[in-house]
Structure formats: structure tokens, C-alpha cells
Amino acid sequence: MADDKKNIGKPDRNLISFKEKYEFDYAVKQLQNQVSDTTRQEAKDALTAAAKKISPSEGREKIMRAARKQLRD
């Protein structure tokens, strides 16, 4: 599971747990660094919208890719 800190490793790194504030904040910060001139709120909104379209179990990179695309459009 993504929110169990005892289960670390490759399977856990591939997921974003939206229940854990620190994981969500880290993903938002990554988006801000990857797409220039993005506010924190814009990054949060894009990440949330991408997560609604793509199941979190499909992986972090797929969600991040969709969020980046949304921010660039």
C-alpha cells in the first residue's frame, strides 16, 4: 500500500497516496519545478484533476504526465 511507511521500495515509489499530505505536497512541488510559471494552486488543481481521470494505482508517472499536459495546455 502506498501509505504504509513500512512497505518501501519500488512498488511504493510508483504510487502517490493522496491521503498523505506530505506525498501530495511533494508531487505538487515536483510539478511546479517541471512546469515553469506555475502557482501552487494551479499545480494542486492539475494534479487532482489528473488523479480523477487516471487511477492512482496506474502509477505516479502517468498521473504526473497528465497533470503536466494539463498545465501546458
PDB file with SEQRES, HELIX, SHEET and CRYST1 records, atoms N, CA, C and O in Angstrom:
SEQRES   1 A   73  MET ALA ASP ASP LYS LYS ASN ILE GLY LYS PRO ASP ARG          
SEQRES   2 A   73  ASN LEU ILE SER PHE LYS GLU LYS TYR GLU PHE ASP TYR          
SEQRES   3 A   73  ALA VAL LYS GLN LEU GLN ASN GLN VAL SER ASP THR THR          
SEQRES   4 A   73  ARG GLN GLU ALA LYS ASP ALA LEU THR ALA ALA ALA LYS          
SEQRES   5 A   73  LYS ILE SER PRO SER GLU GLY ARG GLU LYS ILE MET ARG          
SEQRES   6 A   73  ALA ALA ARG LYS GLN LEU ARG ASP                              
HELIX    1 AA1 LYS A   10  ARG A   13  1                                   4    
HELIX    2 AA2 LYS A   21  GLN A   34  1                                  14    
HELIX    3 AA3 ARG A   40  LYS A   53  1                                  14    
HELIX    4 AA4 PRO A   56  GLU A   58  5                                   3    
HELIX    5 AA5 ARG A   60  ARG A   72  1                                  13    
CRYST1    1.000    1.000    1.000  90.00  90.00  90.00 P 1           1          
ATOM      1  N   MET A   1       0.826  -1.174   0.000  1.00  0.00           N  
ATOM      2  CA  MET A   1       0.000   0.000   0.000  1.00  0.00           C  
ATOM      3  C   MET A   1       0.878   1.248   0.000  1.00  0.00           C  
ATOM      4  O   MET A   1       1.966   1.241   0.575  1.00  0.00           O  
ATOM      5  N   ALA A   2       0.429   2.277  -0.616  1.00  0.00           N  
ATOM      6  CA  ALA A   2       1.233   3.485  -0.758  1.00  0.00           C  
ATOM      7  C   ALA A   2       1.381   4.260   0.550  1.00  0.00           C  
ATOM      8  O   ALA A   2       2.367   4.978   0.721  1.00  0.00           O  
ATOM      9  N   ASP A   3       0.445   4.138   1.462  1.00  0.00           N  
ATOM     10  CA  ASP A   3       0.523   4.934   2.680  1.00  0.00           C  
ATOM     11  C   ASP A   3       1.151   4.188   3.860  1.00  0.00           C  
ATOM     12  O   ASP A   3       1.239   4.744   4.955  1.00  0.00           O  
ATOM     13  N   ASP A   4       1.584   2.959   3.664  1.00  0.00           N  
ATOM     14  CA  ASP A   4       2.228   2.203   4.723  1.00  0.00           C  
ATOM     15  C   ASP A   4       3.728   2.458   4.654  1.00  0.00           C  
ATOM     16  O   ASP A   4       4.394   1.981   3.735  1.00  0.00           O  
ATOM     17  N   LYS A   5       4.262   3.197   5.607  1.00  0.00           N  
ATOM     18  CA  LYS A   5       5.672   3.584   5.585  1.00  0.00           C  
ATOM     19  C   LYS A   5       6.613   2.402   5.778  1.00  0.00           C  
ATOM     20  O   LYS A   5       7.804   2.514   5.487  1.00  0.00           O  
ATOM     21  N   LYS A   6       6.111   1.290   6.255  1.00  0.00           N  
ATOM     22  CA  LYS A   6       6.945   0.103   6.416  1.00  0.00           C  
ATOM     23  C   LYS A   6       7.177  -0.593   5.081  1.00  0.00           C  
ATOM     24  O   LYS A   6       8.201  -1.248   4.889  1.00  0.00           O  
ATOM     25  N   ASN A   7       6.238  -0.452   4.169  1.00  0.00           N  
ATOM     26  CA  ASN A   7       6.361  -1.060   2.841  1.00  0.00           C  
ATOM     27  C   ASN A   7       6.999  -0.045   1.901  1.00  0.00           C  
ATOM     28  O   ASN A   7       6.303   0.713   1.225  1.00  0.00           O  
ATOM     29  N   ILE A   8       8.313  -0.038   1.867  1.00  0.00           N  
ATOM     30  CA  ILE A   8       9.013   0.881   0.983  1.00  0.00           C  
ATOM     31  C   ILE A   8       9.676   0.092  -0.129  1.00  0.00           C  
ATOM     32  O   ILE A   8       9.840  -1.124  -0.029  1.00  0.00           O  
ATOM     33  N   GLY A   9      10.041   0.763  -1.147  1.00  0.00           N  
ATOM     34  CA  GLY A   9      10.684   0.097  -2.259  1.00  0.00           C  
ATOM     35  C   GLY A   9      10.035   0.497  -3.559  1.00  0.00           C  
ATOM     36  O   GLY A   9       9.237   1.433  -3.610  1.00  0.00           O  
ATOM     37  N   LYS A  10      10.375  -0.208  -4.595  1.00  0.00           N  
ATOM     38  CA  LYS A  10       9.916   0.142  -5.933  1.00  0.00           C  
ATOM     39  C   LYS A  10       8.383   0.196  -6.055  1.00  0.00           C  
ATOM     40  O   LYS A  10       7.877   1.185  -6.586  1.00  0.00           O  
ATOM     41  N   PRO A  11       7.626  -0.791  -5.604  1.00  0.00           N  
ATOM     42  CA  PRO A  11       6.177  -0.704  -5.763  1.00  0.00           C  
ATOM     43  C   PRO A  11       5.571   0.523  -5.079  1.00  0.00           C  
ATOM     44  O   PRO A  11       4.626   1.118  -5.597  1.00  0.00           O  
ATOM     45  N   ASP A  12       6.105   0.898  -3.930  1.00  0.00           N  
ATOM     46  CA  ASP A  12       5.574   2.045  -3.200  1.00  0.00           C  
ATOM     47  C   ASP A  12       5.972   3.360  -3.858  1.00  0.00           C  
ATOM     48  O   ASP A  12       5.201   4.320  -3.835  1.00  0.00           O  
ATOM     49  N   ARG A  13       7.146   3.415  -4.434  1.00  0.00           N  
ATOM     50  CA  ARG A  13       7.603   4.644  -5.072  1.00  0.00           C  
ATOM     51  C   ARG A  13       6.814   4.968  -6.326  1.00  0.00           C  
ATOM     52  O   ARG A  13       6.791   6.117  -6.765  1.00  0.00           O  
ATOM     53  N   ASN A  14       6.178   3.982  -6.898  1.00  0.00           N  
ATOM     54  CA  ASN A  14       5.434   4.167  -8.127  1.00  0.00           C  
ATOM     55  C   ASN A  14       4.057   4.795  -7.893  1.00  0.00           C  
ATOM     56  O   ASN A  14       3.368   5.129  -8.857  1.00  0.00           O  
ATOM     57  N   LEU A  15       3.648   4.961  -6.645  1.00  0.00           N  
ATOM     58  CA  LEU A  15       2.307   5.442  -6.330  1.00  0.00           C  
ATOM     59  C   LEU A  15       2.336   6.805  -5.648  1.00  0.00           C  
ATOM     60  O   LEU A  15       3.348   7.210  -5.076  1.00  0.00           O  
ATOM     61  N   ILE A  16       1.208   7.502  -5.722  1.00  0.00           N  
ATOM     62  CA  ILE A  16       1.016   8.736  -4.958  1.00  0.00           C  
ATOM     63  C   ILE A  16      -0.166   8.480  -4.034  1.00  0.00           C  
ATOM     64  O   ILE A  16      -1.255   8.144  -4.499  1.00  0.00           O  
ATOM     65  N   SER A  17       0.034   8.632  -2.758  1.00  0.00           N  
ATOM     66  CA  SER A  17      -1.066   8.499  -1.817  1.00  0.00           C  
ATOM     67  C   SER A  17      -1.645   9.890  -1.578  1.00  0.00           C  
ATOM     68  O   SER A  17      -1.010  10.748  -0.963  1.00  0.00           O  
ATOM     69  N   PHE A  18      -2.853  10.093  -2.072  1.00  0.00           N  
ATOM     70  CA  PHE A  18      -3.482  11.394  -1.918  1.00  0.00           C  
ATOM     71  C   PHE A  18      -4.026  11.589  -0.502  1.00  0.00           C  
ATOM     72  O   PHE A  18      -4.478  12.681  -0.158  1.00  0.00           O  
ATOM     73  N   LYS A  19      -3.987  10.553   0.306  1.00  0.00           N  
ATOM     74  CA  LYS A  19      -4.408  10.665   1.699  1.00  0.00           C  
ATOM     75  C   LYS A  19      -3.289  11.218   2.576  1.00  0.00           C  
ATOM     76  O   LYS A  19      -3.541  11.758   3.653  1.00  0.00           O  
ATOM     77  N   GLU A  20      -2.058  11.080   2.105  1.00  0.00           N  
ATOM     78  CA  GLU A  20      -0.900  11.552   2.860  1.00  0.00           C  
ATOM     79  C   GLU A  20      -0.501  12.935   2.354  1.00  0.00           C  
ATOM     80  O   GLU A  20      -0.116  13.092   1.196  1.00  0.00           O  
ATOM     81  N   LYS A  21      -0.594  13.932   3.225  1.00  0.00           N  
ATOM     82  CA  LYS A  21      -0.333  15.318   2.835  1.00  0.00           C  
ATOM     83  C   LYS A  21       1.088  15.499   2.299  1.00  0.00           C  
ATOM     84  O   LYS A  21       1.287  16.211   1.314  1.00  0.00           O  
ATOM     85  N   TYR A  22       2.071  14.869   2.930  1.00  0.00           N  
ATOM     86  CA  TYR A  22       3.449  15.067   2.501  1.00  0.00           C  
ATOM     87  C   TYR A  22       3.700  14.496   1.105  1.00  0.00           C  
ATOM     88  O   TYR A  22       4.513  15.043   0.361  1.00  0.00           O  
ATOM     89  N   GLU A  23       3.022  13.414   0.738  1.00  0.00           N  
ATOM     90  CA  GLU A  23       3.193  12.855  -0.600  1.00  0.00           C  
ATOM     91  C   GLU A  23       2.542  13.747  -1.651  1.00  0.00           C  
ATOM     92  O   GLU A  23       3.101  13.964  -2.727  1.00  0.00           O  
ATOM     93  N   PHE A  24       1.369  14.257  -1.336  1.00  0.00           N  
ATOM     94  CA  PHE A  24       0.676  15.163  -2.253  1.00  0.00           C  
ATOM     95  C   PHE A  24       1.476  16.454  -2.426  1.00  0.00           C  
ATOM     96  O   PHE A  24       1.641  16.940  -3.545  1.00  0.00           O  
ATOM     97  N   ASP A  25       1.971  17.006  -1.321  1.00  0.00           N  
ATOM     98  CA  ASP A  25       2.769  18.239  -1.398  1.00  0.00           C  
ATOM     99  C   ASP A  25       4.046  18.036  -2.197  1.00  0.00           C  
ATOM    100  O   ASP A  25       4.468  18.930  -2.930  1.00  0.00           O  
ATOM    101  N   TYR A  26       4.663  16.871  -2.062  1.00  0.00           N  
ATOM    102  CA  TYR A  26       5.873  16.573  -2.820  1.00  0.00           C  
ATOM    103  C   TYR A  26       5.570  16.531  -4.320  1.00  0.00           C  
ATOM    104  O   TYR A  26       6.335  17.060  -5.126  1.00  0.00           O  
ATOM    105  N   ALA A  27       4.460  15.905  -4.689  1.00  0.00           N  
ATOM    106  CA  ALA A  27       4.072  15.828  -6.100  1.00  0.00           C  
ATOM    107  C   ALA A  27       3.754  17.216  -6.652  1.00  0.00           C  
ATOM    108  O   ALA A  27       4.087  17.520  -7.798  1.00  0.00           O  
ATOM    109  N   VAL A  28       3.113  18.057  -5.843  1.00  0.00           N  
ATOM    110  CA  VAL A  28       2.805  19.429  -6.260  1.00  0.00           C  
ATOM    111  C   VAL A  28       4.101  20.200  -6.488  1.00  0.00           C  
ATOM    112  O   VAL A  28       4.230  20.932  -7.470  1.00  0.00           O  
ATOM    113  N   LYS A  29       5.046  20.036  -5.590  1.00  0.00           N  
ATOM    114  CA  LYS A  29       6.335  20.726  -5.724  1.00  0.00           C  
ATOM    115  C   LYS A  29       7.074  20.259  -6.983  1.00  0.00           C  
ATOM    116  O   LYS A  29       7.691  21.066  -7.678  1.00  0.00           O  
ATOM    117  N   GLN A  30       7.011  18.976  -7.268  1.00  0.00           N  
ATOM    118  CA  GLN A  30       7.628  18.452  -8.485  1.00  0.00           C  
ATOM    119  C   GLN A  30       7.004  19.088  -9.727  1.00  0.00           C  
ATOM    120  O   GLN A  30       7.715  19.465 -10.658  1.00  0.00           O  
ATOM    121  N   LEU A  31       5.690  19.205  -9.739  1.00  0.00           N  
ATOM    122  CA  LEU A  31       5.014  19.822 -10.880  1.00  0.00           C  
ATOM    123  C   LEU A  31       5.429  21.277 -11.052  1.00  0.00           C  
ATOM    124  O   LEU A  31       5.651  21.738 -12.171  1.00  0.00           O  
ATOM    125  N   GLN A  32       5.533  21.993  -9.944  1.00  0.00           N  
ATOM    126  CA  GLN A  32       5.942  23.391 -10.015  1.00  0.00           C  
ATOM    127  C   GLN A  32       7.345  23.512 -10.601  1.00  0.00           C  
ATOM    128  O   GLN A  32       7.618  24.444 -11.357  1.00  0.00           O  
ATOM    129  N   ASN A  33       8.231  22.590 -10.265  1.00  0.00           N  
ATOM    130  CA  ASN A  33       9.593  22.626 -10.787  1.00  0.00           C  
ATOM    131  C   ASN A  33       9.648  22.237 -12.261  1.00  0.00           C  
ATOM    132  O   ASN A  33      10.490  22.739 -13.005  1.00  0.00           O  
ATOM    133  N   GLN A  34       8.764  21.353 -12.680  1.00  0.00           N  
ATOM    134  CA  GLN A  34       8.796  20.851 -14.048  1.00  0.00           C  
ATOM    135  C   GLN A  34       8.127  21.791 -15.043  1.00  0.00           C  
ATOM    136  O   GLN A  34       8.533  21.857 -16.203  1.00  0.00           O  
ATOM    137  N   VAL A  35       7.108  22.515 -14.600  1.00  0.00           N  
ATOM    138  CA  VAL A  35       6.394  23.436 -15.493  1.00  0.00           C  
ATOM    139  C   VAL A  35       6.590  24.845 -14.936  1.00  0.00           C  
ATOM    140  O   VAL A  35       6.085  25.183 -13.865  1.00  0.00           O  
ATOM    141  N   SER A  36       7.327  25.652 -15.680  1.00  0.00           N  
ATOM    142  CA  SER A  36       7.648  26.995 -15.190  1.00  0.00           C  
ATOM    143  C   SER A  36       6.401  27.877 -15.121  1.00  0.00           C  
ATOM    144  O   SER A  36       5.411  27.643 -15.814  1.00  0.00           O  
ATOM    145  N   ASP A  37       6.477  28.882 -14.277  1.00  0.00           N  
ATOM    146  CA  ASP A  37       5.395  29.854 -14.054  1.00  0.00           C  
ATOM    147  C   ASP A  37       4.084  29.202 -13.619  1.00  0.00           C  
ATOM    148  O   ASP A  37       3.005  29.624 -14.035  1.00  0.00           O  
ATOM    149  N   THR A  38       4.183  28.183 -12.791  1.00  0.00           N  
ATOM    150  CA  THR A  38       3.005  27.502 -12.260  1.00  0.00           C  
ATOM    151  C   THR A  38       2.865  27.833 -10.786  1.00  0.00           C  
ATOM    152  O   THR A  38       3.810  27.674 -10.013  1.00  0.00           O  
ATOM    153  N   THR A  39       1.684  28.292 -10.399  1.00  0.00           N  
ATOM    154  CA  THR A  39       1.443  28.566  -8.987  1.00  0.00           C  
ATOM    155  C   THR A  39       1.149  27.253  -8.268  1.00  0.00           C  
ATOM    156  O   THR A  39       0.863  26.232  -8.893  1.00  0.00           O  
ATOM    157  N   ARG A  40       1.227  27.304  -6.963  1.00  0.00           N  
ATOM    158  CA  ARG A  40       0.951  26.111  -6.156  1.00  0.00           C  
ATOM    159  C   ARG A  40      -0.493  25.643  -6.353  1.00  0.00           C  
ATOM    160  O   ARG A  40      -0.753  24.444  -6.452  1.00  0.00           O  
ATOM    161  N   GLN A  41      -1.418  26.583  -6.408  1.00  0.00           N  
ATOM    162  CA  GLN A  41      -2.830  26.226  -6.571  1.00  0.00           C  
ATOM    163  C   GLN A  41      -3.091  25.602  -7.940  1.00  0.00           C  
ATOM    164  O   GLN A  41      -3.861  24.647  -8.047  1.00  0.00           O  
ATOM    165  N   GLU A  42      -2.463  26.128  -8.978  1.00  0.00           N  
ATOM    166  CA  GLU A  42      -2.615  25.552 -10.316  1.00  0.00           C  
ATOM    167  C   GLU A  42      -2.082  24.122 -10.355  1.00  0.00           C  
ATOM    168  O   GLU A  42      -2.693  23.241 -10.960  1.00  0.00           O  
ATOM    169  N   ALA A  43      -0.953  23.899  -9.716  1.00  0.00           N  
ATOM    170  CA  ALA A  43      -0.370  22.563  -9.670  1.00  0.00           C  
ATOM    171  C   ALA A  43      -1.268  21.599  -8.891  1.00  0.00           C  
ATOM    172  O   ALA A  43      -1.448  20.451  -9.299  1.00  0.00           O  
ATOM    173  N   LYS A  44      -1.829  22.059  -7.778  1.00  0.00           N  
ATOM    174  CA  LYS A  44      -2.747  21.228  -6.993  1.00  0.00           C  
ATOM    175  C   LYS A  44      -3.969  20.849  -7.816  1.00  0.00           C  
ATOM    176  O   LYS A  44      -4.380  19.688  -7.840  1.00  0.00           O  
ATOM    177  N   ASP A  45      -4.546  21.840  -8.491  1.00  0.00           N  
ATOM    178  CA  ASP A  45      -5.743  21.593  -9.295  1.00  0.00           C  
ATOM    179  C   ASP A  45      -5.458  20.611 -10.432  1.00  0.00           C  
ATOM    180  O   ASP A  45      -6.256  19.711 -10.693  1.00  0.00           O  
ATOM    181  N   ALA A  46      -4.326  20.784 -11.103  1.00  0.00           N  
ATOM    182  CA  ALA A  46      -3.963  19.899 -12.213  1.00  0.00           C  
ATOM    183  C   ALA A  46      -3.725  18.478 -11.719  1.00  0.00           C  
ATOM    184  O   ALA A  46      -4.139  17.520 -12.371  1.00  0.00           O  
ATOM    185  N   LEU A  47      -3.072  18.332 -10.593  1.00  0.00           N  
ATOM    186  CA  LEU A  47      -2.792  17.014 -10.034  1.00  0.00           C  
ATOM    187  C   LEU A  47      -4.083  16.316  -9.611  1.00  0.00           C  
ATOM    188  O   LEU A  47      -4.254  15.123  -9.860  1.00  0.00           O  
ATOM    189  N   THR A  48      -4.973  17.041  -8.987  1.00  0.00           N  
ATOM    190  CA  THR A  48      -6.249  16.479  -8.562  1.00  0.00           C  
ATOM    191  C   THR A  48      -7.088  16.068  -9.765  1.00  0.00           C  
ATOM    192  O   THR A  48      -7.692  14.995  -9.767  1.00  0.00           O  
ATOM    193  N   ALA A  49      -7.127  16.921 -10.789  1.00  0.00           N  
ATOM    194  CA  ALA A  49      -7.895  16.602 -11.996  1.00  0.00           C  
ATOM    195  C   ALA A  49      -7.320  15.380 -12.700  1.00  0.00           C  
ATOM    196  O   ALA A  49      -8.070  14.526 -13.174  1.00  0.00           O  
ATOM    197  N   ALA A  50      -6.007  15.293 -12.769  1.00  0.00           N  
ATOM    198  CA  ALA A  50      -5.370  14.141 -13.410  1.00  0.00           C  
ATOM    199  C   ALA A  50      -5.658  12.858 -12.636  1.00  0.00           C  
ATOM    200  O   ALA A  50      -5.860  11.800 -13.234  1.00  0.00           O  
ATOM    201  N   ALA A  51      -5.676  12.951 -11.327  1.00  0.00           N  
ATOM    202  CA  ALA A  51      -5.939  11.774 -10.496  1.00  0.00           C  
ATOM    203  C   ALA A  51      -7.384  11.305 -10.635  1.00  0.00           C  
ATOM    204  O   ALA A  51      -7.672  10.121 -10.463  1.00  0.00           O  
ATOM    205  N   LYS A  52      -8.290  12.225 -10.946  1.00  0.00           N  
ATOM    206  CA  LYS A  52      -9.689  11.832 -11.154  1.00  0.00           C  
ATOM    207  C   LYS A  52      -9.856  11.085 -12.472  1.00  0.00           C  
ATOM    208  O   LYS A  52     -10.716  10.212 -12.588  1.00  0.00           O  
ATOM    209  N   LYS A  53      -9.034  11.424 -13.466  1.00  0.00           N  
ATOM    210  CA  LYS A  53      -9.114  10.769 -14.767  1.00  0.00           C  
ATOM    211  C   LYS A  53      -8.352   9.443 -14.791  1.00  0.00           C  
ATOM    212  O   LYS A  53      -8.751   8.501 -15.475  1.00  0.00           O  
ATOM    213  N   ILE A  54      -7.260   9.381 -14.043  1.00  0.00           N  
ATOM    214  CA  ILE A  54      -6.380   8.214 -14.047  1.00  0.00           C  
ATOM    215  C   ILE A  54      -6.364   7.608 -12.652  1.00  0.00           C  
ATOM    216  O   ILE A  54      -6.209   8.320 -11.659  1.00  0.00           O  
ATOM    217  N   SER A  55      -6.521   6.321 -12.583  1.00  0.00           N  
ATOM    218  CA  SER A  55      -6.499   5.650 -11.284  1.00  0.00           C  
ATOM    219  C   SER A  55      -5.114   5.783 -10.643  1.00  0.00           C  
ATOM    220  O   SER A  55      -4.105   5.573 -11.316  1.00  0.00           O  
ATOM    221  N   PRO A  56      -5.051   6.126  -9.365  1.00  0.00           N  
ATOM    222  CA  PRO A  56      -3.753   6.237  -8.696  1.00  0.00           C  
ATOM    223  C   PRO A  56      -2.924   4.952  -8.761  1.00  0.00           C  
ATOM    224  O   PRO A  56      -1.696   4.999  -8.676  1.00  0.00           O  
ATOM    225  N   SER A  57      -3.578   3.834  -8.906  1.00  0.00           N  
ATOM    226  CA  SER A  57      -2.833   2.573  -8.986  1.00  0.00           C  
ATOM    227  C   SER A  57      -2.124   2.401 -10.326  1.00  0.00           C  
ATOM    228  O   SER A  57      -1.298   1.500 -10.471  1.00  0.00           O  
ATOM    229  N   GLU A  58      -2.431   3.250 -11.309  1.00  0.00           N  
ATOM    230  CA  GLU A  58      -1.759   3.177 -12.610  1.00  0.00           C  
ATOM    231  C   GLU A  58      -0.356   3.766 -12.553  1.00  0.00           C  
ATOM    232  O   GLU A  58       0.437   3.576 -13.475  1.00  0.00           O  
ATOM    233  N   GLY A  59      -0.052   4.469 -11.492  1.00  0.00           N  
ATOM    234  CA  GLY A  59       1.312   4.928 -11.307  1.00  0.00           C  
ATOM    235  C   GLY A  59       1.482   6.430 -11.277  1.00  0.00           C  
ATOM    236  O   GLY A  59       0.721   7.186 -11.880  1.00  0.00           O  
ATOM    237  N   ARG A  60       2.506   6.831 -10.555  1.00  0.00           N  
ATOM    238  CA  ARG A  60       2.851   8.232 -10.352  1.00  0.00           C  
ATOM    239  C   ARG A  60       3.163   8.927 -11.674  1.00  0.00           C  
ATOM    240  O   ARG A  60       2.680  10.031 -11.926  1.00  0.00           O  
ATOM    241  N   GLU A  61       3.967   8.288 -12.512  1.00  0.00           N  
ATOM    242  CA  GLU A  61       4.413   8.953 -13.731  1.00  0.00           C  
ATOM    243  C   GLU A  61       3.262   9.233 -14.684  1.00  0.00           C  
ATOM    244  O   GLU A  61       3.248  10.274 -15.341  1.00  0.00           O  
ATOM    245  N   LYS A  62       2.309   8.338 -14.770  1.00  0.00           N  
ATOM    246  CA  LYS A  62       1.162   8.557 -15.653  1.00  0.00           C  
ATOM    247  C   LYS A  62       0.320   9.731 -15.159  1.00  0.00           C  
ATOM    248  O   LYS A  62      -0.162  10.528 -15.965  1.00  0.00           O  
ATOM    249  N   ILE A  63       0.140   9.846 -13.860  1.00  0.00           N  
ATOM    250  CA  ILE A  63      -0.615  10.969 -13.292  1.00  0.00           C  
ATOM    251  C   ILE A  63       0.151  12.263 -13.483  1.00  0.00           C  
ATOM    252  O   ILE A  63      -0.431  13.280 -13.859  1.00  0.00           O  
ATOM    253  N   MET A  64       1.457  12.235 -13.227  1.00  0.00           N  
ATOM    254  CA  MET A  64       2.279  13.438 -13.384  1.00  0.00           C  
ATOM    255  C   MET A  64       2.296  13.893 -14.846  1.00  0.00           C  
ATOM    256  O   MET A  64       2.240  15.092 -15.123  1.00  0.00           O  
ATOM    257  N   ARG A  65       2.371  12.953 -15.770  1.00  0.00           N  
ATOM    258  CA  ARG A  65       2.375  13.286 -17.195  1.00  0.00           C  
ATOM    259  C   ARG A  65       1.064  13.972 -17.591  1.00  0.00           C  
ATOM    260  O   ARG A  65       1.074  14.957 -18.329  1.00  0.00           O  
ATOM    261  N   ALA A  66      -0.055  13.454 -17.101  1.00  0.00           N  
ATOM    262  CA  ALA A  66      -1.356  14.061 -17.403  1.00  0.00           C  
ATOM    263  C   ALA A  66      -1.481  15.442 -16.779  1.00  0.00           C  
ATOM    264  O   ALA A  66      -2.048  16.346 -17.393  1.00  0.00           O  
ATOM    265  N   ALA A  67      -0.964  15.619 -15.578  1.00  0.00           N  
ATOM    266  CA  ALA A  67      -1.013  16.923 -14.914  1.00  0.00           C  
ATOM    267  C   ALA A  67      -0.133  17.932 -15.647  1.00  0.00           C  
ATOM    268  O   ALA A  67      -0.534  19.082 -15.826  1.00  0.00           O  
ATOM    269  N   ARG A  68       1.061  17.518 -16.073  1.00  0.00           N  
ATOM    270  CA  ARG A  68       1.936  18.412 -16.846  1.00  0.00           C  
ATOM    271  C   ARG A  68       1.274  18.840 -18.144  1.00  0.00           C  
ATOM    272  O   ARG A  68       1.347  20.006 -18.532  1.00  0.00           O  
ATOM    273  N   LYS A  69       0.629  17.896 -18.812  1.00  0.00           N  
ATOM    274  CA  LYS A  69      -0.058  18.211 -20.070  1.00  0.00           C  
ATOM    275  C   LYS A  69      -1.163  19.236 -19.830  1.00  0.00           C  
ATOM    276  O   LYS A  69      -1.325  20.176 -20.608  1.00  0.00           O  
ATOM    277  N   GLN A  70      -1.915  19.052 -18.758  1.00  0.00           N  
ATOM    278  CA  GLN A  70      -2.994  19.976 -18.443  1.00  0.00           C  
ATOM    279  C   GLN A  70      -2.464  21.370 -18.146  1.00  0.00           C  
ATOM    280  O   GLN A  70      -3.077  22.359 -18.545  1.00  0.00           O  
ATOM    281  N   LEU A  71      -1.344  21.463 -17.458  1.00  0.00           N  
ATOM    282  CA  LEU A  71      -0.754  22.766 -17.126  1.00  0.00           C  
ATOM    283  C   LEU A  71      -0.206  23.467 -18.364  1.00  0.00           C  
ATOM    284  O   LEU A  71      -0.243  24.694 -18.458  1.00  0.00           O  
ATOM    285  N   ARG A  72       0.297  22.690 -19.301  1.00  0.00           N  
ATOM    286  CA  ARG A  72       0.889  23.297 -20.512  1.00  0.00           C  
ATOM    287  C   ARG A  72      -0.167  23.718 -21.520  1.00  0.00           C  
ATOM    288  O   ARG A  72       0.081  24.601 -22.342  1.00  0.00           O  
ATOM    289  N   ASP A  73      -1.344  23.099 -21.469  1.00  0.00           N  
ATOM    290  CA  ASP A  73      -2.411  23.446 -22.421  1.00  0.00           C  
ATOM    291  C   ASP A  73      -3.131  24.706 -22.053  1.00  0.00           C  
ATOM    292  O   ASP A  73      -4.050  25.121 -22.759  1.00  0.00           O  
TER     293      ASP A  73                                                      
END                                                                             
